[in-house]
Amino acid sequence: MDQLPLKSLLLARLVCRKWNAMATTKVANKSGPIQLEVYQPWKPSRGIKVSIFIDVMRNSMLGCPFSKYSISSFHALEELDRFFFHFGRTIKHLDLNLPEGFDDTQAFITLLIRKIPHLESLRIGCCQMFKQMYLIGRPNDVPESLPFGKKVYLGCLRTFCVGNIINMIPSKSWLEAFFKMTPNLEKLVLHVNFKENGNTFIRIVLEALMNHDGLKNIRSLMISCLTESHLRTLIKLAECGLRLKKFRFQDLCIHLTEINGSTLETFLASQADNLESLEIDQSSNFPRIRPFQLPPMKSLKTLSVVSSQRISLGILNYSSHLPKLEKLTLRGYDVFSSSNVFPHSDGAKRSIAGQFLTVLSLPSKLNIPHFPKVLASMFPNVADLEVRGVTNECLKEIWESWPRLEKLKLVVSHFDDNIDSGLTGIPDEVCAELRNEPNSENDCGTENVKTATGITDLKYLRSFEMECRAMWIPCQIITDVAGYFALAKMTSLRKLKVTEIGVPEKFDLSNECIQNIIKTLKHTEVTFKIMDDHGRWQLELGRADILRNTYESEPQLEDHNKDKEYVVDDHSYAY
């Protein structure tokens, strides 16, 4: 049952009592947080009422198996006493949406220590409580009602996520006292919800860490807004013993300040021996991260750089500087120098190869002739590939260069030409004839018209996902030729997902072709969807902006066809 997806586990619970007991625990581990709310009469309900949840779980034969909760819509913690009384000792992950005016520190600490003793992950937002000078009464005070020592209060807490709110500056002394209560803290997430005071919020939290006894235990840090001053504080923390394994930061445009490349280099160099994951997200409207050289990182396994503007990482020498890299994600339209991120001169191919890299996500606008072959010589063991913007020639080279791909995602748009030929291995002119001849798929077999390698030759491929992003549908990126001669032939797939994003009209593939694919791939999880992008890709933009938004942005999708169903052999298949 460990291998079953969540949907299958829910069905497994219906078999018998024994399976129900086994599957219930697995469901709780794989499901997300349970959304609970006390009351919210002025808004549509988004969660389960706490009182109803308590009544249902108390009557369950197996008890309550869940340990992750997100609770909102309450004014005081007393309203949750009954919930924490019944389930507090099983809670490990809690997202507590405290009201902005909440200031009862005593009740908050009592809740964490006495009612949720095994809490491992806590997410809260700033509130009036954070403005108080002291965490509990006076400095170093221990309330008589709590039978705990002065040194360790929240020994189980490993993850702490906190976000700012507008016009709210937290007290440094309050945060220092809280960090002293969490000596085993390993992960810290600082999320800026409002830019106005985001800079100050991050600075105070980082400064509060300076006197944290458990600083050396913090292994993961995520900052949703990073500035030059924050980096300088991080360098001081590194001198005090901060040794991260995972560092992620976003660059929101705050006060139009720039990040000096040398400062970023200095901090990354201080973490070079231990850092295993580095994620950089430059989201501002103009380049704020100055050019820098990524230092050698012997332990780095994951590198992700997502940028909407030009960014320079220097020359990436994978074999000597990043010898253990396993996952590389580069996202951005025309923002990277291909000669720097993929140095591929003839004399350097072998020495710069990344032998351990298995997951690769390529930026758009890299349709350079023979480039897939060059990349395959650098990263021969790629099993999980994501490509944005392709041509028929590029696809054919991908099939030949990485024949052992296991997972593939293609993001294409109406700026790309029709890719029936690249997917099937059938010449362009023959594809055009097949598109113009009704029922031609029944008159000839693939082997009679195929002249090149196609996606069906990837015998190890288990997951294929394709997004067709367009301002209008149909846009003929793929047609029934690809449906019958490629998608329907991929019988070894476990998952097939095709999504068309744009104006919700109808699929490029005909209804008959989609039904044939579903009937043929009996052992495959098949999904076809038409989604709306809420007008995110606008015709008024310049060509470069349109291309950037089309390929690189993640649209706010809405499924206009979620109630449509195909009926095949008395079974319903949603698409």
Secondary structure as a PSIPRED ss2 file (coil, helix, strand):
# PSIPRED VFORMAT (PSIPRED V4.0)

   1 M C   1.000  0.000  0.000
   2 D C   1.000  0.000  0.000
   3 Q C   1.000  0.000  0.000
   4 L C   1.000  0.000  0.000
   5 P C   1.000  0.000  0.000
   6 L H   0.000  1.000  0.000
   7 K H   0.000  1.000  0.000
   8 S H   0.000  1.000  0.000
   9 L H   0.000  1.000  0.000
  10 L H   0.000  1.000  0.000
  11 L H   0.000  1.000  0.000
  12 A H   0.000  1.000  0.000
  13 R C   1.000  0.000  0.000
  14 L C   1.000  0.000  0.000
  15 V C   1.000  0.000  0.000
  16 C C   1.000  0.000  0.000
  17 R H   0.000  1.000  0.000
  18 K H   0.000  1.000  0.000
  19 W H   0.000  1.000  0.000
  20 N H   0.000  1.000  0.000
  21 A H   0.000  1.000  0.000
  22 M H   0.000  1.000  0.000
  23 A H   0.000  1.000  0.000
  24 T H   0.000  1.000  0.000
  25 T H   0.000  1.000  0.000
  26 K H   0.000  1.000  0.000
  27 V H   0.000  1.000  0.000
  28 A H   0.000  1.000  0.000
  29 N H   0.000  1.000  0.000
  30 K H   0.000  1.000  0.000
  31 S C   1.000  0.000  0.000
  32 G C   1.000  0.000  0.000
  33 P C   1.000  0.000  0.000
  34 I E   0.000  0.000  1.000
  35 Q E   0.000  0.000  1.000
  36 L E   0.000  0.000  1.000
  37 E E   0.000  0.000  1.000
  38 V C   1.000  0.000  0.000
  39 Y C   1.000  0.000  0.000
  40 Q C   1.000  0.000  0.000
  41 P C   1.000  0.000  0.000
  42 W C   1.000  0.000  0.000
  43 K C   1.000  0.000  0.000
  44 P C   1.000  0.000  0.000
  45 S C   1.000  0.000  0.000
  46 R C   1.000  0.000  0.000
  47 G C   1.000  0.000  0.000
  48 I E   0.000  0.000  1.000
  49 K E   0.000  0.000  1.000
  50 V H   0.000  1.000  0.000
  51 S H   0.000  1.000  0.000
  52 I H   0.000  1.000  0.000
  53 F H   0.000  1.000  0.000
  54 I H   0.000  1.000  0.000
  55 D H   0.000  1.000  0.000
  56 V H   0.000  1.000  0.000
  57 M H   0.000  1.000  0.000
  58 R H   0.000  1.000  0.000
  59 N C   1.000  0.000  0.000
  60 S C   1.000  0.000  0.000
  61 M C   1.000  0.000  0.000
  62 L C   1.000  0.000  0.000
  63 G C   1.000  0.000  0.000
  64 C C   1.000  0.000  0.000
  65 P C   1.000  0.000  0.000
  66 F C   1.000  0.000  0.000
  67 S C   1.000  0.000  0.000
  68 K E   0.000  0.000  1.000
  69 Y E   0.000  0.000  1.000
  70 S E   0.000  0.000  1.000
  71 I E   0.000  0.000  1.000
  72 S E   0.000  0.000  1.000
  73 S C   1.000  0.000  0.000
  74 F C   1.000  0.000  0.000
  75 H C   1.000  0.000  0.000
  76 A C   1.000  0.000  0.000
  77 L H   0.000  1.000  0.000
  78 E H   0.000  1.000  0.000
  79 E H   0.000  1.000  0.000
  80 L H   0.000  1.000  0.000
  81 D H   0.000  1.000  0.000
  82 R H   0.000  1.000  0.000
  83 F H   0.000  1.000  0.000
  84 F H   0.000  1.000  0.000
  85 F H   0.000  1.000  0.000
  86 H H   0.000  1.000  0.000
  87 F H   0.000  1.000  0.000
  88 G H   0.000  1.000  0.000
  89 R H   0.000  1.000  0.000
  90 T H   0.000  1.000  0.000
  91 I C   1.000  0.000  0.000
  92 K C   1.000  0.000  0.000
  93 H E   0.000  0.000  1.000
  94 L E   0.000  0.000  1.000
  95 D E   0.000  0.000  1.000
  96 L E   0.000  0.000  1.000
  97 N C   1.000  0.000  0.000
  98 L C   1.000  0.000  0.000
  99 P C   1.000  0.000  0.000
 100 E C   1.000  0.000  0.000
 101 G C   1.000  0.000  0.000
 102 F C   1.000  0.000  0.000
 103 D C   1.000  0.000  0.000
 104 D C   1.000  0.000  0.000
 105 T H   0.000  1.000  0.000
 106 Q H   0.000  1.000  0.000
 107 A H   0.000  1.000  0.000
 108 F H   0.000  1.000  0.000
 109 I H   0.000  1.000  0.000
 110 T H   0.000  1.000  0.000
 111 L H   0.000  1.000  0.000
 112 L H   0.000  1.000  0.000
 113 I H   0.000  1.000  0.000
 114 R H   0.000  1.000  0.000
 115 K H   0.000  1.000  0.000
 116 I C   1.000  0.000  0.000
 117 P C   1.000  0.000  0.000
 118 H C   1.000  0.000  0.000
 119 L C   1.000  0.000  0.000
 120 E C   1.000  0.000  0.000
 121 S E   0.000  0.000  1.000
 122 L E   0.000  0.000  1.000
 123 R E   0.000  0.000  1.000
 124 I E   0.000  0.000  1.000
 125 G E   0.000  0.000  1.000
 126 C C   1.000  0.000  0.000
 127 C C   1.000  0.000  0.000
 128 Q H   0.000  1.000  0.000
 129 M H   0.000  1.000  0.000
 130 F H   0.000  1.000  0.000
 131 K H   0.000  1.000  0.000
 132 Q C   1.000  0.000  0.000
 133 M C   1.000  0.000  0.000
 134 Y C   1.000  0.000  0.000
 135 L C   1.000  0.000  0.000
 136 I C   1.000  0.000  0.000
 137 G C   1.000  0.000  0.000
 138 R C   1.000  0.000  0.000
 139 P C   1.000  0.000  0.000
 140 N C   1.000  0.000  0.000
 141 D C   1.000  0.000  0.000
 142 V C   1.000  0.000  0.000
 143 P C   1.000  0.000  0.000
 144 E C   1.000  0.000  0.000
 145 S C   1.000  0.000  0.000
 146 L C   1.000  0.000  0.000
 147 P C   1.000  0.000  0.000
 148 F C   1.000  0.000  0.000
 149 G C   1.000  0.000  0.000
 150 K C   1.000  0.000  0.000
 151 K C   1.000  0.000  0.000
 152 V C   1.000  0.000  0.000
 153 Y C   1.000  0.000  0.000
 154 L C   1.000  0.000  0.000
 155 G C   1.000  0.000  0.000
 156 C C   1.000  0.000  0.000
 157 L C   1.000  0.000  0.000
 158 R C   1.000  0.000  0.000
 159 T E   0.000  0.000  1.000
 160 F E   0.000  0.000  1.000
 161 C E   0.000  0.000  1.000
 162 V E   0.000  0.000  1.000
 163 G E   0.000  0.000  1.000
 164 N C   1.000  0.000  0.000
 165 I C   1.000  0.000  0.000
 166 I C   1.000  0.000  0.000
 167 N C   1.000  0.000  0.000
 168 M C   1.000  0.000  0.000
 169 I C   1.000  0.000  0.000
 170 P C   1.000  0.000  0.000
 171 S C   1.000  0.000  0.000
 172 K H   0.000  1.000  0.000
 173 S H   0.000  1.000  0.000
 174 W H   0.000  1.000  0.000
 175 L H   0.000  1.000  0.000
 176 E H   0.000  1.000  0.000
 177 A H   0.000  1.000  0.000
 178 F H   0.000  1.000  0.000
 179 F H   0.000  1.000  0.000
 180 K H   0.000  1.000  0.000
 181 M C   1.000  0.000  0.000
 182 T C   1.000  0.000  0.000
 183 P C   1.000  0.000  0.000
 184 N C   1.000  0.000  0.000
 185 L C   1.000  0.000  0.000
 186 E C   1.000  0.000  0.000
 187 K E   0.000  0.000  1.000
 188 L E   0.000  0.000  1.000
 189 V E   0.000  0.000  1.000
 190 L E   0.000  0.000  1.000
 191 H E   0.000  0.000  1.000
 192 V C   1.000  0.000  0.000
 193 N C   1.000  0.000  0.000
 194 F C   1.000  0.000  0.000
 195 K C   1.000  0.000  0.000
 196 E C   1.000  0.000  0.000
 197 N C   1.000  0.000  0.000
 198 G H   0.000  1.000  0.000
 199 N H   0.000  1.000  0.000
 200 T H   0.000  1.000  0.000
 201 F H   0.000  1.000  0.000
 202 I H   0.000  1.000  0.000
 203 R H   0.000  1.000  0.000
 204 I H   0.000  1.000  0.000
 205 V H   0.000  1.000  0.000
 206 L H   0.000  1.000  0.000
 207 E H   0.000  1.000  0.000
 208 A H   0.000  1.000  0.000
 209 L H   0.000  1.000  0.000
 210 M H   0.000  1.000  0.000
 211 N H   0.000  1.000  0.000
 212 H C   1.000  0.000  0.000
 213 D C   1.000  0.000  0.000
 214 G C   1.000  0.000  0.000
 215 L H   0.000  1.000  0.000
 216 K H   0.000  1.000  0.000
 217 N H   0.000  1.000  0.000
 218 I C   1.000  0.000  0.000
 219 R C   1.000  0.000  0.000
 220 S E   0.000  0.000  1.000
 221 L E   0.000  0.000  1.000
 222 M E   0.000  0.000  1.000
 223 I E   0.000  0.000  1.000
 224 S C   1.000  0.000  0.000
 225 C C   1.000  0.000  0.000
 226 L C   1.000  0.000  0.000
 227 T C   1.000  0.000  0.000
 228 E H   0.000  1.000  0.000
 229 S H   0.000  1.000  0.000
 230 H H   0.000  1.000  0.000
 231 L H   0.000  1.000  0.000
 232 R H   0.000  1.000  0.000
 233 T H   0.000  1.000  0.000
 234 L H   0.000  1.000  0.000
 235 I H   0.000  1.000  0.000
 236 K H   0.000  1.000  0.000
 237 L H   0.000  1.000  0.000
 238 A H   0.000  1.000  0.000
 239 E H   0.000  1.000  0.000
 240 C C   1.000  0.000  0.000
 241 G C   1.000  0.000  0.000
 242 L C   1.000  0.000  0.000
 243 R C   1.000  0.000  0.000
 244 L C   1.000  0.000  0.000
 245 K C   1.000  0.000  0.000
 246 K E   0.000  0.000  1.000
 247 F E   0.000  0.000  1.000
 248 R E   0.000  0.000  1.000
 249 F E   0.000  0.000  1.000
 250 Q E   0.000  0.000  1.000
 251 D E   0.000  0.000  1.000
 252 L C   1.000  0.000  0.000
 253 C C   1.000  0.000  0.000
 254 I C   1.000  0.000  0.000
 255 H C   1.000  0.000  0.000
 256 L C   1.000  0.000  0.000
 257 T C   1.000  0.000  0.000
 258 E C   1.000  0.000  0.000
 259 I E   0.000  0.000  1.000
 260 N C   1.000  0.000  0.000
 261 G H   0.000  1.000  0.000
 262 S H   0.000  1.000  0.000
 263 T H   0.000  1.000  0.000
 264 L H   0.000  1.000  0.000
 265 E H   0.000  1.000  0.000
 266 T H   0.000  1.000  0.000
 267 F H   0.000  1.000  0.000
 268 L H   0.000  1.000  0.000
 269 A H   0.000  1.000  0.000
 270 S H   0.000  1.000  0.000
 271 Q C   1.000  0.000  0.000
 272 A C   1.000  0.000  0.000
 273 D C   1.000  0.000  0.000
 274 N C   1.000  0.000  0.000
 275 L C   1.000  0.000  0.000
 276 E C   1.000  0.000  0.000
 277 S E   0.000  0.000  1.000
 278 L E   0.000  0.000  1.000
 279 E E   0.000  0.000  1.000
 280 I E   0.000  0.000  1.000
 281 D E   0.000  0.000  1.000
 282 Q E   0.000  0.000  1.000
 283 S C   1.000  0.000  0.000
 284 S C   1.000  0.000  0.000
 285 N C   1.000  0.000  0.000
 286 F C   1.000  0.000  0.000
 287 P C   1.000  0.000  0.000
 288 R C   1.000  0.000  0.000
 289 I E   0.000  0.000  1.000
 290 R C   1.000  0.000  0.000
 291 P C   1.000  0.000  0.000
 292 F C   1.000  0.000  0.000
 293 Q C   1.000  0.000  0.000
 294 L C   1.000  0.000  0.000
 295 P C   1.000  0.000  0.000
 296 P C   1.000  0.000  0.000
 297 M C   1.000  0.000  0.000
 298 K C   1.000  0.000  0.000
 299 S C   1.000  0.000  0.000
 300 L C   1.000  0.000  0.000
 301 K C   1.000  0.000  0.000
 302 T E   0.000  0.000  1.000
 303 L E   0.000  0.000  1.000
 304 S E   0.000  0.000  1.000
 305 V E   0.000  0.000  1.000
 306 V E   0.000  0.000  1.000
 307 S E   0.000  0.000  1.000
 308 S C   1.000  0.000  0.000
 309 Q C   1.000  0.000  0.000
 310 R C   1.000  0.000  0.000
 311 I C   1.000  0.000  0.000
 312 S C   1.000  0.000  0.000
 313 L C   1.000  0.000  0.000
 314 G C   1.000  0.000  0.000
 315 I C   1.000  0.000  0.000
 316 L C   1.000  0.000  0.000
 317 N C   1.000  0.000  0.000
 318 Y H   0.000  1.000  0.000
 319 S H   0.000  1.000  0.000
 320 S H   0.000  1.000  0.000
 321 H H   0.000  1.000  0.000
 322 L C   1.000  0.000  0.000
 323 P C   1.000  0.000  0.000
 324 K C   1.000  0.000  0.000
 325 L C   1.000  0.000  0.000
 326 E C   1.000  0.000  0.000
 327 K E   0.000  0.000  1.000
 328 L E   0.000  0.000  1.000
 329 T E   0.000  0.000  1.000
 330 L E   0.000  0.000  1.000
 331 R E   0.000  0.000  1.000
 332 G C   1.000  0.000  0.000
 333 Y C   1.000  0.000  0.000
 334 D C   1.000  0.000  0.000
 335 V C   1.000  0.000  0.000
 336 F C   1.000  0.000  0.000
 337 S C   1.000  0.000  0.000
 338 S H   0.000  1.000  0.000
 339 S H   0.000  1.000  0.000
 340 N H   0.000  1.000  0.000
 341 V H   0.000  1.000  0.000
 342 F C   1.000  0.000  0.000
 343 P C   1.000  0.000  0.000
 344 H C   1.000  0.000  0.000
 345 S C   1.000  0.000  0.000
 346 D C   1.000  0.000  0.000
 347 G C   1.000  0.000  0.000
 348 A C   1.000  0.000  0.000
 349 K C   1.000  0.000  0.000
 350 R C   1.000  0.000  0.000
 351 S C   1.000  0.000  0.000
 352 I C   1.000  0.000  0.000
 353 A C   1.000  0.000  0.000
 354 G C   1.000  0.000  0.000
 355 Q C   1.000  0.000  0.000
 356 F C   1.000  0.000  0.000
 357 L C   1.000  0.000  0.000
 358 T C   1.000  0.000  0.000
 359 V E   0.000  0.000  1.000
 360 L E   0.000  0.000  1.000
 361 S E   0.000  0.000  1.000
 362 L C   1.000  0.000  0.000
 363 P C   1.000  0.000  0.000
 364 S C   1.000  0.000  0.000
 365 K C   1.000  0.000  0.000
 366 L C   1.000  0.000  0.000
 367 N C   1.000  0.000  0.000
 368 I C   1.000  0.000  0.000
 369 P C   1.000  0.000  0.000
 370 H C   1.000  0.000  0.000
 371 F H   0.000  1.000  0.000
 372 P H   0.000  1.000  0.000
 373 K H   0.000  1.000  0.000
 374 V H   0.000  1.000  0.000
 375 L H   0.000  1.000  0.000
 376 A H   0.000  1.000  0.000
 377 S H   0.000  1.000  0.000
 378 M H   0.000  1.000  0.000
 379 F C   1.000  0.000  0.000
 380 P C   1.000  0.000  0.000
 381 N C   1.000  0.000  0.000
 382 V C   1.000  0.000  0.000
 383 A C   1.000  0.000  0.000
 384 D E   0.000  0.000  1.000
 385 L E   0.000  0.000  1.000
 386 E E   0.000  0.000  1.000
 387 V E   0.000  0.000  1.000
 388 R E   0.000  0.000  1.000
 389 G C   1.000  0.000  0.000
 390 V C   1.000  0.000  0.000
 391 T C   1.000  0.000  0.000
 392 N H   0.000  1.000  0.000
 393 E H   0.000  1.000  0.000
 394 C H   0.000  1.000  0.000
 395 L H   0.000  1.000  0.000
 396 K H   0.000  1.000  0.000
 397 E H   0.000  1.000  0.000
 398 I H   0.000  1.000  0.000
 399 W H   0.000  1.000  0.000
 400 E H   0.000  1.000  0.000
 401 S H   0.000  1.000  0.000
 402 W C   1.000  0.000  0.000
 403 P C   1.000  0.000  0.000
 404 R C   1.000  0.000  0.000
 405 L C   1.000  0.000  0.000
 406 E C   1.000  0.000  0.000
 407 K E   0.000  0.000  1.000
 408 L E   0.000  0.000  1.000
 409 K E   0.000  0.000  1.000
 410 L E   0.000  0.000  1.000
 411 V E   0.000  0.000  1.000
 412 V E   0.000  0.000  1.000
 413 S E   0.000  0.000  1.000
 414 H C   1.000  0.000  0.000
 415 F C   1.000  0.000  0.000
 416 D C   1.000  0.000  0.000
 417 D C   1.000  0.000  0.000
 418 N C   1.000  0.000  0.000
 419 I C   1.000  0.000  0.000
 420 D H   0.000  1.000  0.000
 421 S H   0.000  1.000  0.000
 422 G H   0.000  1.000  0.000
 423 L H   0.000  1.000  0.000
 424 T H   0.000  1.000  0.000
 425 G C   1.000  0.000  0.000
 426 I C   1.000  0.000  0.000
 427 P C   1.000  0.000  0.000
 428 D H   0.000  1.000  0.000
 429 E H   0.000  1.000  0.000
 430 V H   0.000  1.000  0.000
 431 C H   0.000  1.000  0.000
 432 A H   0.000  1.000  0.000
 433 E H   0.000  1.000  0.000
 434 L H   0.000  1.000  0.000
 435 R H   0.000  1.000  0.000
 436 N H   0.000  1.000  0.000
 437 E C   1.000  0.000  0.000
 438 P C   1.000  0.000  0.000
 439 N C   1.000  0.000  0.000
 440 S H   0.000  1.000  0.000
 441 E H   0.000  1.000  0.000
 442 N H   0.000  1.000  0.000
 443 D C   1.000  0.000  0.000
 444 C C   1.000  0.000  0.000
 445 G C   1.000  0.000  0.000
 446 T H   0.000  1.000  0.000
 447 E H   0.000  1.000  0.000
 448 N H   0.000  1.000  0.000
 449 V H   0.000  1.000  0.000
 450 K C   1.000  0.000  0.000
 451 T C   1.000  0.000  0.000
 452 A C   1.000  0.000  0.000
 453 T C   1.000  0.000  0.000
 454 G C   1.000  0.000  0.000
 455 I H   0.000  1.000  0.000
 456 T H   0.000  1.000  0.000
 457 D H   0.000  1.000  0.000
 458 L C   1.000  0.000  0.000
 459 K C   1.000  0.000  0.000
 460 Y C   1.000  0.000  0.000
 461 L C   1.000  0.000  0.000
 462 R C   1.000  0.000  0.000
 463 S E   0.000  0.000  1.000
 464 F E   0.000  0.000  1.000
 465 E E   0.000  0.000  1.000
 466 M E   0.000  0.000  1.000
 467 E E   0.000  0.000  1.000
 468 C E   0.000  0.000  1.000
 469 R E   0.000  0.000  1.000
 470 A C   1.000  0.000  0.000
 471 M C   1.000  0.000  0.000
 472 W C   1.000  0.000  0.000
 473 I C   1.000  0.000  0.000
 474 P C   1.000  0.000  0.000
 475 C C   1.000  0.000  0.000
 476 Q C   1.000  0.000  0.000
 477 I C   1.000  0.000  0.000
 478 I C   1.000  0.000  0.000
 479 T C   1.000  0.000  0.000
 480 D H   0.000  1.000  0.000
 481 V H   0.000  1.000  0.000
 482 A H   0.000  1.000  0.000
 483 G H   0.000  1.000  0.000
 484 Y H   0.000  1.000  0.000
 485 F H   0.000  1.000  0.000
 486 A C   1.000  0.000  0.000
 487 L H   0.000  1.000  0.000
 488 A H   0.000  1.000  0.000
 489 K H   0.000  1.000  0.000
 490 M C   1.000  0.000  0.000
 491 T C   1.000  0.000  0.000
 492 S C   1.000  0.000  0.000
 493 L C   1.000  0.000  0.000
 494 R C   1.000  0.000  0.000
 495 K E   0.000  0.000  1.000
 496 L E   0.000  0.000  1.000
 497 K E   0.000  0.000  1.000
 498 V E   0.000  0.000  1.000
 499 T E   0.000  0.000  1.000
 500 E E   0.000  0.000  1.000
 501 I E   0.000  0.000  1.000
 502 G C   1.000  0.000  0.000
 503 V C   1.000  0.000  0.000
 504 P C   1.000  0.000  0.000
 505 E C   1.000  0.000  0.000
 506 K C   1.000  0.000  0.000
 507 F C   1.000  0.000  0.000
 508 D C   1.000  0.000  0.000
 509 L C   1.000  0.000  0.000
 510 S C   1.000  0.000  0.000
 511 N H   0.000  1.000  0.000
 512 E H   0.000  1.000  0.000
 513 C H   0.000  1.000  0.000
 514 I H   0.000  1.000  0.000
 515 Q H   0.000  1.000  0.000
 516 N H   0.000  1.000  0.000
 517 I H   0.000  1.000  0.000
 518 I H   0.000  1.000  0.000
 519 K H   0.000  1.000  0.000
 520 T H   0.000  1.000  0.000
 521 L C   1.000  0.000  0.000
 522 K C   1.000  0.000  0.000
 523 H C   1.000  0.000  0.000
 524 T C   1.000  0.000  0.000
 525 E E   0.000  0.000  1.000
 526 V E   0.000  0.000  1.000
 527 T E   0.000  0.000  1.000
 528 F E   0.000  0.000  1.000
 529 K E   0.000  0.000  1.000
 530 I E   0.000  0.000  1.000
 531 M E   0.000  0.000  1.000
 532 D E   0.000  0.000  1.000
 533 D C   1.000  0.000  0.000
 534 H C   1.000  0.000  0.000
 535 G C   1.000  0.000  0.000
 536 R C   1.000  0.000  0.000
 537 W C   1.000  0.000  0.000
 538 Q C   1.000  0.000  0.000
 539 L C   1.000  0.000  0.000
 540 E C   1.000  0.000  0.000
 541 L C   1.000  0.000  0.000
 542 G C   1.000  0.000  0.000
 543 R H   0.000  1.000  0.000
 544 A H   0.000  1.000  0.000
 545 D H   0.000  1.000  0.000
 546 I H   0.000  1.000  0.000
 547 L H   0.000  1.000  0.000
 548 R H   0.000  1.000  0.000
 549 N H   0.000  1.000  0.000
 550 T H   0.000  1.000  0.000
 551 Y H   0.000  1.000  0.000
 552 E H   0.000  1.000  0.000
 553 S C   1.000  0.000  0.000
 554 E C   1.000  0.000  0.000
 555 P C   1.000  0.000  0.000
 556 Q C   1.000  0.000  0.000
 557 L C   1.000  0.000  0.000
 558 E E   0.000  0.000  1.000
 559 D E   0.000  0.000  1.000
 560 H C   1.000  0.000  0.000
 561 N C   1.000  0.000  0.000
 562 K C   1.000  0.000  0.000
 563 D C   1.000  0.000  0.000
 564 K C   1.000  0.000  0.000
 565 E E   0.000  0.000  1.000
 566 Y E   0.000  0.000  1.000
 567 V E   0.000  0.000  1.000
 568 V E   0.000  0.000  1.000
 569 D C   1.000  0.000  0.000
 570 D C   1.000  0.000  0.000
 571 H E   0.000  0.000  1.000
 572 S E   0.000  0.000  1.000
 573 Y E   0.000  0.000  1.000
 574 A E   0.000  0.000  1.000
 575 Y C   1.000  0.000  0.000
